[in-house]
Amino acid sequence: MPAFIDTARINLSAGAGGDGCVAFHREKYVASGGPSGGDGGRGGSVYLQADDKLSTLADFRYRRKYAAGRGADGETGRRSGKKGEDVTVLVPRGTLVKDTETGRLLADISGGEPVRVAQGGRGGWGNVHFASPTRQAPRFAKPGAPGESLGVTLELKLLADVGLLGFPNVGKSSLIAAVSQAKPIVADYHFTTITPVLGVVSLGLGSSFVMADIPGLIEGASEGVGLGHAFLRHVERCRMLVHVLDAAGSEGRDPLEDFALLNRELASYMPGLAESPQIVAANKIDLAAPEQLQRLRDYFTGAGYEYFEICAPIHEGTDALVKSVFYKLQSLPPIRRYEPEPLPEDYYDPKEGESFALRAEDGIFFVEAPWLLRVLRACNMDDYESLQYFQRALQKSGVIAALENAGVQEGDTVSIYDFEFEYVR
């Protein structure tokens, strides 16, 4: 079994677009055939897709760089270059993808469709695009745009309907083994389970749900004590929780104190998590004194919790518990999915005098710089505020001043990678 790794960092590089071609039509008896240079092909993109055969991010310890193919250059005869080859990276279902530099959530890989995370650069235009009544033989073309390149952090958050909570050795592994086909290690010592275990609980006739044994939760888990700090993230998606208690207090702990303590850990890790719907399962009732069981019954029924007494190894009380969980799930929202976070307004604030390349060809001014590409990808040019942000970036970085020094006139075309506009003073 591969080691359970639920975080990883990798680098993704989409392919650059191919360069546009400079060519002219040559044919016998055809004078001045005109420009015929084709466009470069778009660079390949990098996609992430869920694969249910994977349950860990361990593979990313050995391979950390993924690069898509470059688009082919344009050719003569108005022929466009071939598109660069895409790359699809397979990850476990439930993986969150975050920009390592900013921490922004880019995607939640929980569905079935591949999600594009790094976009390939657009192919450059061939010289055929630049022909006009006053420019009949353009001897220039547009280079391809670079592809996106970024580091991402992968974070696996298990997709489970129900999470089992409880201190080590209270019987969570015994319970999931009793009600599902999962085969966890069951033994009478702490931290027998050191990785989350998923099991499908079936009630027949297509009625089932996924249960997860969340290991390693002890006091201080939200601050990194024990194993809990590594696995609390897997509780976040659970639609409801089953809190398993050692009813007998066989290790000298009070089950009521355990219940309160772990709920405090949940609340410390994520406000509101302790408010998730909970059912309480008092395990090891064969070892508990009658007065102890009565104390637990009085407390949890008085507090409004659904409360069950079970002995997991011999399946006593487990059927009633499972049925109650199933029916409660019918009224709860589906498993939580995370929406990508929008770019902040100050996503990229170029420094004054940021470097860029500027060249002019027959009234077209080409501006290129890696930071400009990031600004463009951050902007929606159909949105006024976004367009204003883009204009401020050009002014602050000195691009506008450089254009004016280069002799740009009102109505001239300014070309910045995929975006072109007419210059207006």
TORKOL-4160 file (C-alpha; in steps of 0.2 Angstrom, whole numbers, padded with zeros to 4 digits, m for minus):
425
<pt num="1" X="0000" Y="0000" Z="0000"/>
<pt num="2" X="0007" Y="0017" Z="m0005"/>
<pt num="3" X="0011" Y="0029" Z="0009"/>
<pt num="4" X="m0004" Y="0041" Z="0013"/>
<pt num="5" X="0001" Y="0058" Z="0007"/>
<pt num="6" X="m0012" Y="0071" Z="0006"/>
<pt num="7" X="m0002" Y="0087" Z="0002"/>
<pt num="8" X="0010" Y="0090" Z="m0012"/>
<pt num="9" X="0018" Y="0104" Z="m0022"/>
<pt num="10" X="0021" Y="0103" Z="m0041"/>
<pt num="11" X="0025" Y="0115" Z="m0055"/>
<pt num="12" X="0014" Y="0116" Z="m0071"/>
<pt num="13" X="0020" Y="0124" Z="m0087"/>
<pt num="14" X="0008" Y="0126" Z="m0102"/>
<pt num="15" X="0015" Y="0127" Z="m0119"/>
<pt num="16" X="0020" Y="0143" Z="m0128"/>
<pt num="17" X="0010" Y="0147" Z="m0144"/>
<pt num="18" X="0019" Y="0145" Z="m0160"/>
<pt num="19" X="0026" Y="0160" Z="m0170"/>
<pt num="20" X="0016" Y="0167" Z="m0185"/>
<pt num="21" X="0024" Y="0165" Z="m0202"/>
<pt num="22" X="0031" Y="0178" Z="m0214"/>
<pt num="23" X="0028" Y="0172" Z="m0231"/>
<pt num="24" X="0022" Y="0178" Z="m0248"/>
<pt num="25" X="0012" Y="0169" Z="m0261"/>
<pt num="26" X="0023" Y="0163" Z="m0276"/>
<pt num="27" X="0015" Y="0156" Z="m0291"/>
<pt num="28" X="0020" Y="0157" Z="m0310"/>
<pt num="29" X="0010" Y="0170" Z="m0319"/>
<pt num="30" X="0003" Y="0177" Z="m0303"/>
<pt num="31" X="0011" Y="0194" Z="m0299"/>
<pt num="32" X="0012" Y="0201" Z="m0281"/>
<pt num="33" X="0003" Y="0186" Z="m0274"/>
<pt num="34" X="0002" Y="0195" Z="m0257"/>
<pt num="35" X="0006" Y="0189" Z="m0239"/>
<pt num="36" X="0002" Y="0170" Z="m0236"/>
<pt num="37" X="0010" Y="0167" Z="m0218"/>
<pt num="38" X="m0001" Y="0156" Z="m0207"/>
<pt num="39" X="m0004" Y="0158" Z="m0188"/>
<pt num="40" X="0006" Y="0148" Z="m0175"/>
<pt num="41" X="m0003" Y="0135" Z="m0166"/>
<pt num="42" X="m0009" Y="0137" Z="m0148"/>
<pt num="43" X="0001" Y="0130" Z="m0135"/>
<pt num="44" X="m0005" Y="0115" Z="m0125"/>
<pt num="45" X="m0013" Y="0117" Z="m0108"/>
<pt num="46" X="m0011" Y="0108" Z="m0092"/>
<pt num="47" X="m0027" Y="0099" Z="m0085"/>
<pt num="48" X="m0031" Y="0090" Z="m0069"/>
<pt num="49" X="m0043" Y="0076" Z="m0068"/>
<pt num="50" X="m0050" Y="0065" Z="m0054"/>
<pt num="51" X="m0045" Y="0047" Z="m0055"/>
<pt num="52" X="m0054" Y="0035" Z="m0042"/>
<pt num="53" X="m0040" Y="0023" Z="m0043"/>
<pt num="54" X="m0030" Y="0035" Z="m0033"/>
<pt num="55" X="m0032" Y="0038" Z="m0015"/>
<pt num="56" X="m0016" Y="0047" Z="m0011"/>
<pt num="57" X="m0004" Y="0061" Z="m0018"/>
<pt num="58" X="0011" Y="0050" Z="m0015"/>
<pt num="59" X="0016" Y="0049" Z="m0033"/>
<pt num="60" X="0020" Y="0068" Z="m0033"/>
<pt num="61" X="0035" Y="0064" Z="m0022"/>
<pt num="62" X="0044" Y="0057" Z="m0038"/>
<pt num="63" X="0038" Y="0069" Z="m0051"/>
<pt num="64" X="0035" Y="0087" Z="m0048"/>
<pt num="65" X="0036" Y="0095" Z="m0065"/>
<pt num="66" X="0022" Y="0094" Z="m0079"/>
<pt num="67" X="0024" Y="0103" Z="m0095"/>
<pt num="68" X="0013" Y="0104" Z="m0110"/>
<pt num="69" X="0019" Y="0105" Z="m0128"/>
<pt num="70" X="0023" Y="0121" Z="m0138"/>
<pt num="71" X="0012" Y="0126" Z="m0153"/>
<pt num="72" X="0020" Y="0123" Z="m0170"/>
<pt num="73" X="0025" Y="0139" Z="m0180"/>
<pt num="74" X="0014" Y="0145" Z="m0194"/>
<pt num="75" X="0018" Y="0139" Z="m0212"/>
<pt num="76" X="0017" Y="0146" Z="m0229"/>
<pt num="77" X="0001" Y="0145" Z="m0239"/>
<pt num="78" X="m0009" Y="0152" Z="m0224"/>
<pt num="79" X="m0007" Y="0135" Z="m0215"/>
<pt num="80" X="m0008" Y="0136" Z="m0196"/>
<pt num="81" X="0004" Y="0127" Z="m0185"/>
<pt num="82" X="m0002" Y="0112" Z="m0175"/>
<pt num="83" X="m0008" Y="0114" Z="m0158"/>
<pt num="84" X="0003" Y="0109" Z="m0144"/>
<pt num="85" X="0000" Y="0093" Z="m0134"/>
<pt num="86" X="m0011" Y="0095" Z="m0119"/>
<pt num="87" X="m0005" Y="0087" Z="m0102"/>
<pt num="88" X="m0018" Y="0079" Z="m0090"/>
<pt num="89" X="m0012" Y="0076" Z="m0073"/>
<pt num="90" X="m0022" Y="0063" Z="m0063"/>
<pt num="91" X="m0026" Y="0066" Z="m0045"/>
<pt num="92" X="m0037" Y="0058" Z="m0031"/>
<pt num="93" X="m0055" Y="0064" Z="m0032"/>
<pt num="94" X="m0057" Y="0078" Z="m0019"/>
<pt num="95" X="m0041" Y="0086" Z="m0022"/>
<pt num="96" X="m0040" Y="0105" Z="m0020"/>
<pt num="97" X="m0028" Y="0115" Z="m0031"/>
<pt num="98" X="m0021" Y="0131" Z="m0024"/>
<pt num="99" X="m0008" Y="0144" Z="m0031"/>
<pt num="100" X="0007" Y="0141" Z="m0021"/>
<pt num="101" X="0012" Y="0159" Z="m0022"/>
<pt num="102" X="m0004" Y="0167" Z="m0017"/>
<pt num="103" X="m0014" Y="0153" Z="m0008"/>
<pt num="104" X="m0029" Y="0157" Z="m0020"/>
<pt num="105" X="m0040" Y="0142" Z="m0023"/>
<pt num="106" X="m0039" Y="0138" Z="m0042"/>
<pt num="107" X="m0050" Y="0122" Z="m0043"/>
<pt num="108" X="m0059" Y="0108" Z="m0033"/>
<pt num="109" X="m0056" Y="0092" Z="m0043"/>
<pt num="110" X="m0071" Y="0083" Z="m0037"/>
<pt num="111" X="m0081" Y="0081" Z="m0053"/>
<pt num="112" X="m0078" Y="0070" Z="m0068"/>
<pt num="113" X="m0072" Y="0083" Z="m0080"/>
<pt num="114" X="m0054" Y="0088" Z="m0083"/>
<pt num="115" X="m0051" Y="0106" Z="m0076"/>
<pt num="116" X="m0039" Y="0117" Z="m0085"/>
<pt num="117" X="m0026" Y="0125" Z="m0072"/>
<pt num="118" X="m0013" Y="0132" Z="m0084"/>
<pt num="119" X="m0018" Y="0139" Z="m0101"/>
<pt num="120" X="m0007" Y="0137" Z="m0116"/>
<pt num="121" X="m0002" Y="0153" Z="m0125"/>
<pt num="122" X="m0011" Y="0159" Z="m0141"/>
<pt num="123" X="m0002" Y="0156" Z="m0157"/>
<pt num="124" X="0005" Y="0172" Z="m0166"/>
<pt num="125" X="m0003" Y="0179" Z="m0181"/>
<pt num="126" X="0005" Y="0177" Z="m0198"/>
<pt num="127" X="0008" Y="0191" Z="m0209"/>
<pt num="128" X="m0008" Y="0188" Z="m0218"/>
<pt num="129" X="m0017" Y="0197" Z="m0204"/>
<pt num="130" X="m0007" Y="0213" Z="m0206"/>
<pt num="131" X="m0011" Y="0216" Z="m0224"/>
<pt num="132" X="m0021" Y="0232" Z="m0227"/>
<pt num="133" X="m0024" Y="0244" Z="m0242"/>
<pt num="134" X="m0009" Y="0254" Z="m0236"/>
<pt num="135" X="0001" Y="0239" Z="m0230"/>
<pt num="136" X="0001" Y="0227" Z="m0244"/>
<pt num="137" X="0017" Y="0217" Z="m0241"/>
<pt num="138" X="0019" Y="0216" Z="m0222"/>
<pt num="139" X="0036" Y="0208" Z="m0218"/>
<pt num="140" X="0032" Y="0205" Z="m0200"/>
<pt num="141" X="0022" Y="0193" Z="m0190"/>
<pt num="142" X="0017" Y="0191" Z="m0172"/>
<pt num="143" X="0026" Y="0179" Z="m0160"/>
<pt num="144" X="0017" Y="0166" Z="m0150"/>
<pt num="145" X="0012" Y="0171" Z="m0132"/>
<pt num="146" X="0020" Y="0162" Z="m0118"/>
<pt num="147" X="0010" Y="0148" Z="m0109"/>
<pt num="148" X="0005" Y="0150" Z="m0090"/>
<pt num="149" X="0018" Y="0144" Z="m0078"/>
<pt num="150" X="0014" Y="0142" Z="m0060"/>
<pt num="151" X="0018" Y="0132" Z="m0044"/>
<pt num="152" X="0002" Y="0124" Z="m0036"/>
<pt num="153" X="m0001" Y="0115" Z="m0020"/>
<pt num="154" X="m0012" Y="0100" Z="m0020"/>
<pt num="155" X="m0022" Y="0096" Z="m0005"/>
<pt num="156" X="m0033" Y="0081" Z="m0003"/>
<pt num="157" X="m0049" Y="0083" Z="0007"/>
<pt num="158" X="m0058" Y="0066" Z="0007"/>
<pt num="159" X="m0076" Y="0065" Z="m0001"/>
<pt num="160" X="m0086" Y="0056" Z="0013"/>
<pt num="161" X="m0104" Y="0058" Z="0018"/>
<pt num="162" X="m0100" Y="0053" Z="0036"/>
<pt num="163" X="m0084" Y="0055" Z="0047"/>
<pt num="164" X="m0081" Y="0045" Z="0062"/>
<pt num="165" X="m0073" Y="0055" Z="0076"/>
<pt num="166" X="m0066" Y="0049" Z="0093"/>
<pt num="167" X="m0050" Y="0047" Z="0103"/>
<pt num="168" X="m0038" Y="0033" Z="0099"/>
<pt num="169" X="m0044" Y="0016" Z="0104"/>
<pt num="170" X="m0062" Y="0020" Z="0106"/>
<pt num="171" X="m0067" Y="0007" Z="0092"/>
<pt num="172" X="m0069" Y="0018" Z="0076"/>
<pt num="173" X="m0059" Y="0005" Z="0066"/>
<pt num="174" X="m0070" Y="m0009" Z="0073"/>
<pt num="175" X="m0086" Y="0001" Z="0069"/>
<pt num="176" X="m0081" Y="0004" Z="0051"/>
<pt num="177" X="m0076" Y="m0014" Z="0049"/>
<pt num="178" X="m0092" Y="m0020" Z="0056"/>
<pt num="179" X="m0104" Y="m0009" Z="0044"/>
<pt num="180" X="m0094" Y="m0009" Z="0028"/>
<pt num="181" X="m0081" Y="m0019" Z="0017"/>
<pt num="182" X="m0067" Y="m0008" Z="0024"/>
<pt num="183" X="m0052" Y="m0019" Z="0031"/>
<pt num="184" X="m0043" Y="m0007" Z="0044"/>
<pt num="185" X="m0031" Y="m0014" Z="0056"/>
<pt num="186" X="m0039" Y="m0017" Z="0073"/>
<pt num="187" X="m0028" Y="m0018" Z="0088"/>
<pt num="188" X="m0028" Y="m0013" Z="0106"/>
<pt num="189" X="m0016" Y="0001" Z="0106"/>
<pt num="190" X="m0016" Y="0019" Z="0101"/>
<pt num="191" X="m0014" Y="0025" Z="0083"/>
<pt num="192" X="m0017" Y="0008" Z="0076"/>
<pt num="193" X="m0025" Y="0018" Z="0061"/>
<pt num="194" X="m0013" Y="0031" Z="0055"/>
<pt num="195" X="m0022" Y="0035" Z="0038"/>
<pt num="196" X="m0040" Y="0039" Z="0035"/>
<pt num="197" X="m0050" Y="0024" Z="0030"/>
<pt num="198" X="m0065" Y="0025" Z="0018"/>
<pt num="199" X="m0079" Y="0012" Z="0018"/>
<pt num="200" X="m0095" Y="0011" Z="0008"/>
<pt num="201" X="m0110" Y="0006" Z="0020"/>
<pt num="202" X="m0124" Y="m0002" Z="0010"/>
<pt num="203" X="m0142" Y="m0004" Z="0016"/>
<pt num="204" X="m0147" Y="m0014" Z="0000"/>
<pt num="205" X="m0158" Y="m0008" Z="m0015"/>
<pt num="206" X="m0145" Y="0005" Z="m0021"/>
<pt num="207" X="m0145" Y="0014" Z="m0004"/>
<pt num="208" X="m0128" Y="0017" Z="0002"/>
<pt num="209" X="m0116" Y="0031" Z="0009"/>
<pt num="210" X="m0097" Y="0033" Z="0012"/>
<pt num="211" X="m0090" Y="0033" Z="0029"/>
<pt num="212" X="m0073" Y="0039" Z="0034"/>
<pt num="213" X="m0063" Y="0034" Z="0049"/>
<pt num="214" X="m0053" Y="0050" Z="0054"/>
<pt num="215" X="m0038" Y="0044" Z="0064"/>
<pt num="216" X="m0027" Y="0053" Z="0076"/>
<pt num="217" X="m0038" Y="0066" Z="0085"/>
<pt num="218" X="m0032" Y="0070" Z="0102"/>
<pt num="219" X="m0031" Y="0086" Z="0113"/>
<pt num="220" X="m0022" Y="0099" Z="0104"/>
<pt num="221" X="m0025" Y="0091" Z="0087"/>
<pt num="222" X="m0030" Y="0108" Z="0079"/>
<pt num="223" X="m0012" Y="0115" Z="0085"/>
<pt num="224" X="m0003" Y="0100" Z="0077"/>
<pt num="225" X="m0002" Y="0088" Z="0092"/>
<pt num="226" X="m0003" Y="0070" Z="0088"/>
<pt num="227" X="m0009" Y="0065" Z="0070"/>
<pt num="228" X="m0024" Y="0075" Z="0070"/>
<pt num="229" X="m0017" Y="0091" Z="0063"/>
<pt num="230" X="m0014" Y="0081" Z="0047"/>
<pt num="231" X="m0031" Y="0074" Z="0046"/>
<pt num="232" X="m0043" Y="0087" Z="0052"/>
<pt num="233" X="m0045" Y="0093" Z="0034"/>
<pt num="234" X="m0053" Y="0077" Z="0030"/>
<pt num="235" X="m0068" Y="0081" Z="0041"/>
<pt num="236" X="m0072" Y="0097" Z="0032"/>
<pt num="237" X="m0082" Y="0089" Z="0018"/>
<pt num="238" X="m0092" Y="0077" Z="0029"/>
<pt num="239" X="m0110" Y="0080" Z="0028"/>
<pt num="240" X="m0112" Y="0073" Z="0046"/>
<pt num="241" X="m0101" Y="0066" Z="0060"/>
<pt num="242" X="m0103" Y="0051" Z="0071"/>
<pt num="243" X="m0094" Y="0054" Z="0087"/>
<pt num="244" X="m0088" Y="0037" Z="0094"/>
<pt num="245" X="m0085" Y="0036" Z="0113"/>
<pt num="246" X="m0078" Y="0023" Z="0125"/>
<pt num="247" X="m0093" Y="0021" Z="0136"/>
<pt num="248" X="m0083" Y="0011" Z="0148"/>
<pt num="249" X="m0069" Y="0024" Z="0150"/>
<pt num="250" X="m0057" Y="0009" Z="0149"/>
<pt num="251" X="m0042" Y="0020" Z="0148"/>
<pt num="252" X="m0046" Y="0031" Z="0163"/>
<pt num="253" X="m0054" Y="0045" Z="0153"/>
<pt num="254" X="m0072" Y="0052" Z="0155"/>
<pt num="255" X="m0082" Y="0050" Z="0139"/>
<pt num="256" X="m0091" Y="0066" Z="0142"/>
<pt num="257" X="m0075" Y="0076" Z="0144"/>
<pt num="258" X="m0068" Y="0067" Z="0128"/>
<pt num="259" X="m0084" Y="0073" Z="0118"/>
<pt num="260" X="m0083" Y="0091" Z="0124"/>
<pt num="261" X="m0064" Y="0091" Z="0121"/>
<pt num="262" X="m0064" Y="0085" Z="0103"/>
<pt num="263" X="m0078" Y="0097" Z="0098"/>
<pt num="264" X="m0068" Y="0111" Z="0105"/>
<pt num="265" X="m0054" Y="0105" Z="0093"/>
<pt num="266" X="m0065" Y="0105" Z="0079"/>
<pt num="267" X="m0071" Y="0123" Z="0083"/>
<pt num="268" X="m0053" Y="0128" Z="0085"/>
<pt num="269" X="m0048" Y="0121" Z="0068"/>
<pt num="270" X="m0063" Y="0128" Z="0058"/>
<pt num="271" X="m0077" Y="0139" Z="0066"/>
<pt num="272" X="m0093" Y="0131" Z="0064"/>
<pt num="273" X="m0086" Y="0113" Z="0061"/>
<pt num="274" X="m0092" Y="0108" Z="0078"/>
<pt num="275" X="m0109" Y="0113" Z="0073"/>
<pt num="276" X="m0110" Y="0099" Z="0060"/>
<pt num="277" X="m0124" Y="0087" Z="0063"/>
<pt num="278" X="m0118" Y="0074" Z="0075"/>
<pt num="279" X="m0124" Y="0057" Z="0081"/>
<pt num="280" X="m0116" Y="0049" Z="0096"/>
<pt num="281" X="m0111" Y="0031" Z="0097"/>
<pt num="282" X="m0106" Y="0024" Z="0114"/>
<pt num="283" X="m0095" Y="0009" Z="0110"/>
<pt num="284" X="m0089" Y="m0005" Z="0122"/>
<pt num="285" X="m0105" Y="m0006" Z="0131"/>
<pt num="286" X="m0101" Y="m0024" Z="0136"/>
<pt num="287" X="m0087" Y="m0017" Z="0148"/>
<pt num="288" X="m0097" Y="m0002" Z="0154"/>
<pt num="289" X="m0106" Y="m0001" Z="0171"/>
<pt num="290" X="m0125" Y="0001" Z="0171"/>
<pt num="291" X="m0124" Y="0018" Z="0180"/>
<pt num="292" X="m0111" Y="0024" Z="0168"/>
<pt num="293" X="m0122" Y="0020" Z="0153"/>
<pt num="294" X="m0137" Y="0028" Z="0162"/>
<pt num="295" X="m0126" Y="0044" Z="0164"/>
<pt num="296" X="m0122" Y="0045" Z="0146"/>
<pt num="297" X="m0140" Y="0042" Z="0141"/>
<pt num="298" X="m0146" Y="0055" Z="0152"/>
<pt num="299" X="m0133" Y="0068" Z="0146"/>
<pt num="300" X="m0135" Y="0065" Z="0127"/>
<pt num="301" X="m0154" Y="0063" Z="0126"/>
<pt num="302" X="m0156" Y="0078" Z="0137"/>
<pt num="303" X="m0144" Y="0088" Z="0126"/>
<pt num="304" X="m0154" Y="0083" Z="0110"/>
<pt num="305" X="m0142" Y="0071" Z="0102"/>
<pt num="306" X="m0147" Y="0055" Z="0094"/>
<pt num="307" X="m0138" Y="0042" Z="0105"/>
<pt num="308" X="m0134" Y="0024" Z="0102"/>
<pt num="309" X="m0126" Y="0011" Z="0112"/>
<pt num="310" X="m0116" Y="m0002" Z="0102"/>
<pt num="311" X="m0103" Y="m0016" Z="0104"/>
<pt num="312" X="m0095" Y="m0015" Z="0086"/>
<pt num="313" X="m0085" Y="m0031" Z="0086"/>
<pt num="314" X="m0101" Y="m0041" Z="0088"/>
<pt num="315" X="m0112" Y="m0029" Z="0078"/>
<pt num="316" X="m0123" Y="m0026" Z="0093"/>
<pt num="317" X="m0133" Y="m0010" Z="0090"/>
<pt num="318" X="m0124" Y="m0006" Z="0073"/>
<pt num="319" X="m0139" Y="m0009" Z="0062"/>
<pt num="320" X="m0150" Y="0004" Z="0071"/>
<pt num="321" X="m0135" Y="0016" Z="0070"/>
<pt num="322" X="m0132" Y="0014" Z="0052"/>
<pt num="323" X="m0151" Y="0016" Z="0048"/>
<pt num="324" X="m0152" Y="0032" Z="0058"/>
<pt num="325" X="m0137" Y="0039" Z="0049"/>
<pt num="326" X="m0144" Y="0035" Z="0032"/>
<pt num="327" X="m0161" Y="0043" Z="0035"/>
<pt num="328" X="m0153" Y="0058" Z="0042"/>
<pt num="329" X="m0142" Y="0060" Z="0027"/>
<pt num="330" X="m0157" Y="0061" Z="0016"/>
<pt num="331" X="m0161" Y="0079" Z="0023"/>
<pt num="332" X="m0144" Y="0085" Z="0023"/>
<pt num="333" X="m0135" Y="0095" Z="0009"/>
<pt num="334" X="m0123" Y="0086" Z="m0003"/>
<pt num="335" X="m0105" Y="0084" Z="0000"/>
<pt num="336" X="m0097" Y="0101" Z="0000"/>
<pt num="337" X="m0088" Y="0107" Z="m0016"/>
<pt num="338" X="m0077" Y="0122" Z="m0016"/>
<pt num="339" X="m0078" Y="0136" Z="m0028"/>
<pt num="340" X="m0063" Y="0144" Z="m0036"/>
<pt num="341" X="m0058" Y="0160" Z="m0028"/>
<pt num="342" X="m0058" Y="0176" Z="m0039"/>
<pt num="343" X="m0043" Y="0186" Z="m0042"/>
<pt num="344" X="m0040" Y="0200" Z="m0030"/>
<pt num="345" X="m0041" Y="0218" Z="m0037"/>
<pt num="346" X="m0022" Y="0220" Z="m0033"/>
<pt num="347" X="m0017" Y="0203" Z="m0040"/>
<pt num="348" X="m0002" Y="0210" Z="m0049"/>
<pt num="349" X="0004" Y="0228" Z="m0045"/>
<pt num="350" X="0019" Y="0231" Z="m0057"/>
<pt num="351" X="0033" Y="0242" Z="m0050"/>
<pt num="352" X="0036" Y="0258" Z="m0059"/>
<pt num="353" X="0049" Y="0255" Z="m0073"/>
<pt num="354" X="0045" Y="0236" Z="m0074"/>
<pt num="355" X="0055" Y="0230" Z="m0089"/>
<pt num="356" X="0046" Y="0226" Z="m0105"/>
<pt num="357" X="0050" Y="0225" Z="m0124"/>
<pt num="358" X="0042" Y="0237" Z="m0136"/>
<pt num="359" X="0044" Y="0237" Z="m0155"/>
<pt num="360" X="0034" Y="0246" Z="m0169"/>
<pt num="361" X="0030" Y="0239" Z="m0186"/>
<pt num="362" X="0020" Y="0249" Z="m0199"/>
<pt num="363" X="0009" Y="0258" Z="m0186"/>
<pt num="364" X="0007" Y="0242" Z="m0175"/>
<pt num="365" X="0015" Y="0243" Z="m0158"/>
<pt num="366" X="0020" Y="0227" Z="m0150"/>
<pt num="367" X="0022" Y="0226" Z="m0131"/>
<pt num="368" X="0029" Y="0210" Z="m0122"/>
<pt num="369" X="0033" Y="0206" Z="m0104"/>
<pt num="370" X="0030" Y="0191" Z="m0093"/>
<pt num="371" X="0022" Y="0202" Z="m0080"/>
<pt num="372" X="0010" Y="0209" Z="m0093"/>
<pt num="373" X="0004" Y="0192" Z="m0098"/>
<pt num="374" X="m0001" Y="0189" Z="m0079"/>
<pt num="375" X="m0010" Y="0206" Z="m0079"/>
<pt num="376" X="m0020" Y="0201" Z="m0095"/>
<pt num="377" X="m0025" Y="0184" Z="m0088"/>
<pt num="378" X="m0031" Y="0193" Z="m0072"/>
<pt num="379" X="m0042" Y="0205" Z="m0082"/>
<pt num="380" X="m0059" Y="0204" Z="m0089"/>
<pt num="381" X="m0059" Y="0217" Z="m0103"/>
<pt num="382" X="m0078" Y="0217" Z="m0104"/>
<pt num="383" X="m0078" Y="0224" Z="m0086"/>
<pt num="384" X="m0076" Y="0243" Z="m0084"/>
<pt num="385" X="m0067" Y="0242" Z="m0067"/>
<pt num="386" X="m0055" Y="0228" Z="m0074"/>
<pt num="387" X="m0051" Y="0238" Z="m0089"/>
<pt num="388" X="m0047" Y="0253" Z="m0078"/>
<pt num="389" X="m0035" Y="0242" Z="m0067"/>
<pt num="390" X="m0027" Y="0236" Z="m0084"/>
<pt num="391" X="m0024" Y="0255" Z="m0089"/>
<pt num="392" X="m0017" Y="0259" Z="m0072"/>
<pt num="393" X="m0005" Y="0245" Z="m0073"/>
<pt num="394" X="0001" Y="0251" Z="m0090"/>
<pt num="395" X="0003" Y="0269" Z="m0084"/>
<pt num="396" X="0012" Y="0264" Z="m0068"/>
<pt num="397" X="0024" Y="0252" Z="m0077"/>
<pt num="398" X="0029" Y="0266" Z="m0089"/>
<pt num="399" X="0021" Y="0257" Z="m0105"/>
<pt num="400" X="0011" Y="0272" Z="m0109"/>
<pt num="401" X="0025" Y="0284" Z="m0108"/>
<pt num="402" X="0036" Y="0272" Z="m0119"/>
<pt num="403" X="0022" Y="0271" Z="m0132"/>
<pt num="404" X="0021" Y="0290" Z="m0133"/>
<pt num="405" X="0040" Y="0291" Z="m0134"/>
<pt num="406" X="0040" Y="0279" Z="m0148"/>
<pt num="407" X="0028" Y="0290" Z="m0158"/>
<pt num="408" X="0011" Y="0281" Z="m0155"/>
<pt num="409" X="m0003" Y="0291" Z="m0163"/>
<pt num="410" X="m0021" Y="0291" Z="m0159"/>
<pt num="411" X="m0029" Y="0276" Z="m0169"/>
<pt num="412" X="m0013" Y="0266" Z="m0170"/>
<pt num="413" X="m0015" Y="0248" Z="m0164"/>
<pt num="414" X="m0006" Y="0242" Z="m0148"/>
<pt num="415" X="m0004" Y="0223" Z="m0147"/>
<pt num="416" X="m0001" Y="0215" Z="m0131"/>
<pt num="417" X="0000" Y="0196" Z="m0133"/>
<pt num="418" X="m0019" Y="0190" Z="m0135"/>
<pt num="419" X="m0026" Y="0208" Z="m0133"/>
<pt num="420" X="m0026" Y="0222" Z="m0146"/>
<pt num="421" X="m0033" Y="0240" Z="m0144"/>
<pt num="422" X="m0033" Y="0256" Z="m0153"/>
<pt num="423" X="m0023" Y="0269" Z="m0144"/>
<pt num="424" X="m0033" Y="0284" Z="m0137"/>
<pt num="425" X="m0025" Y="0299" Z="m0129"/>
